[in-house]
Amino acid sequence: MSTLHTVNKSPFATGSLRSCLAHARSGDAVLMIEDGVYGATAGTGLSDEIAAAARGGGIGIYVLGPDMAARGLDAGRVLDGVITVDYAGFVDLAAKHDRAVAWL
């Protein structure tokens, strides 16, 4: 049974993203939305941790492109291994996984 984890808070304001990554299992997906998209950017104190999660463990790491654009974040700053999706991609992820968990 796979889970889509959504994280909507900045990883610089809460520990939700770190907690989410610690609980996600192989076959799960983590989608950063709203202010959570800051976690997908390169050059931060969390970059190595997020990139490592994207590379190993069988967990898909995603970021919602329209939310990045709404915050003025350059799509070129997305970490290697993090997949940018649009709203249709968000729907596809929700349909693909058995359940969804929102990390607040």
N, C-alpha and C positions, 0 to 999 in steps of 0.2 A: 504494500500500500504506500503510494508516494504522496508527498506533500508539497504544495506550493507555499513557500514562506514569503510574505510581503513585509518589507521594512519601510516605514514612512517617516522615520525620525532621523535627523542628522546623527551620524556616528560620533560627532564632536559634541553633541548635547546629551546623548543617552548611551547606554551600553547595549541597546537592542540588537544592533547588527552583530556585535561580538557574541551575544547570547544565542542569537539565531544560528550563526555559523557553528557554534559548539553543539547545537541540538540537531542540525540538519544531517541527514543520512544519505548514503549512496542512493541515487535515483530521485532525490528531491531537487527542487529548484528554489533559488532565492532571487526574488525580484525586488530591486530597490526602486521605490516610487517616492513622489513628493520630495521632502527634504532628505530622504534616505539616499537620493542619487549622489549626494556628496561623497558617499562611500565608494563610488565607482571611479573616482578621479585619481589620476596618477599624481605623485609628488606630495602625498600627505603622510602623516605618521602611521596611517593604517594601510597604506598601499601594499606593502609586502604581505601583510596578513590576508588581505582580500585577494591579491594575485595568487597566493599559495592555495587558497580555497578554490579558486577558479581552475587551477592547474590539476589538482588532485582530489581524490576522494569520491569522484563520481557525482558531484553536486554541480548542477548548472547554475551559474551566476549571471544574472540579467539586470539590466537597467532600463528604465522607461525613458526613451529618447525625448518625447515631448516635455517631460518634466525637467530634463536637463536643459532643454532649450528655454523653457519658461524661467529658469534661474540664470540664464546667460552663460551656462557652462559649455565650453567648446567640446564638441563630439570627439575631437582629436586627443582629448585628455583622458579618454576612457582606458582603463587598465587592460593590458593584454589578457585575453581569456574571458573578459566580461562581454557578454553579448547584448547589444542594444536592440530593443524591440519597440514597436509602435503599439497603439491600442489594440490592433488586431492580434499582434503577438501576445499581448497580455491575455486576451480572451483564449487564444490557443493554449497558453500555459495553464490557465484555469481549467480548460476542458481536458487537458492531458493528465492532470493529477487528480487523485482520488479525493483529496481534501485540501483546504486552504487554511493557513494560520496567519493572522495579522499580528506582527510584533510592534507593540506600541511603546 
